[in-house]
Amino acid sequence: MIEIADDTFISEDELVFKTSRSSGPGGQNVNKTNTRVTLFFDVVNCRGLSDTQKQHIHTRLAKRADRNGVIRVVSQKFRTQQANRRAAVERLQQLLSGALKIRPVRKESTVPYAAKRRRLDQKKRRSLLKQRRARKNSVGDLGQ
């Protein structure tokens, strides 16, 4: 059993692993062994998740899932298949727990009156400063 969040578990039987040749570390070993691990997790048919949890996962991980609702995680960081398998499972745990986290609703607030007043006063001061620096058009400035 893999723990996703508090009291939420998925069975390892629901994970499908596929191996292939890796382009990661391993030297000559890379050319002859299948160390890259691709993990597939079918969210739609998962028995350990409720419908609302499946909906949260589907909306938040939509870019990682295909049209059938299968999430794909690839790992090729390590030299051994077992290490890449563990890394893929850990990454899936992180993704699912992040998708199931309840985010607080942002309450829209208004800008305080004092903040508006400060901003306008600062703009006024800056404007006056620039006006004082500007040259006045006088007879002497026209080059005559």
N, C-alpha and C positions, 0 to 999 in steps of 0.2 A: 504494500500500500504506500502511496506517495501522498504526503500531506501538502495540500495547496494553501489552505487558510484554516482558521479555527474551526474545528469539527467538519472540515471538508477534505475528503480523501478521494483519490481515484486509484483504481486497480492497475497494477503493472500489465495485466492481461489486455488492457485497452490501448496500450502503446504498441506501435508497429515500428520495428527497426529495419533499416536497409543499409547495407554497407557497400562502399565503393572505394576506388583508388583515391588516395588523398594527395593534395598538392602541398601539404604542410610539412613540418619537420620530419626527418627520418632518414635522410640520405638515400642510399640504394634500396633501403627497406621499402620506401614509398613505391618503387616501381614493381614490387612483387606481392605486396600485401594490401588487403582492403581495410584500411584503418579509418577512413572517413565514415561517420555514422550520420544517417538521416533519420530523424524520429518523426513519425506521423501520429497525430492524436485527433480522433474523430470526436469533435465536441457534440455534434447533434445526437449521436448514439451513445453518449457516455451515461452510464447508470448512476454514477456517484454525484452528479450535479443536478440541481433543480432547474426548472425551466427558466426562472429569472436569472440564475447564475449563467446558464447557457446563453441567454440573451445579452447579458453584460459582456461576456467573453467575445461573443460574435461581433458586437458593435465596437468594442475597444481593440480587438485584434483582427479587424476585417482585412487589413493589408497583408497579414501573415497567413490568412486562411484562403483556401480555394473556394469555388462556388458551392461545393458540397459540405463545407464547414469543417474541413480537415486542416489542422494547423501543422506546419512543417518547421522543424528546427534542425539545423545542420551543425555538426561539430567536427573539426579536423585540426584542432589545436595541438593534440598530443600524438605521441608515436604509437600508442597502443589503442586497439579497438575498445577495450574495456574503459580506459580513461575517457575516450571520446563519448562513449555511451553514457557514462556518469555525468559528463559535462552537458550533454544534450538534455538529460533528465533534469538537471539543476536549472538549466536555462528555461525549460518548459515550466518548472515550478515558479520561477521568478515572473515569467510572463503571465501565468494564470493568476498568481496571487496579486500582481499589480492590476490586472483587469478586474478582479473581484473586490478591490479596495473601494470602500464607499467614500466618495469625494464630497466635501461639504458644498452646499449650494451657496453661491456668492450672492450676498445681499447688495442690491444696488443702493448707493448712497449719494447724497448731494454734496456739492462742494460747499464748505462752510463760508459764511458771509465774510469773516475776517480774512480768509485766504484770498477770496476774490478782491477784497479791498487792498490787501498788500500787493497783489499782482498789478492792479491798476495804478496804485501809487508808484510802484517801481517803474512802470512803463512811462508814467508822466515825468518822473525825474530824469529818466534816460532821454526822453524827447527834449526836455529843456536843456540838458547838457549838450546835445547835438545842435540845437538851435543856437546856443551861445557860441559854439565853435564855428558855425557857418559864417562865411564872409557876407557882409552887407554890401549890396550894390550901391556904391556911391560914385561920385564923379571921379575921384582919385583912382578907383579900381579899374576903370574902363581903359586905362592906358593913355589918357590924353594929357 
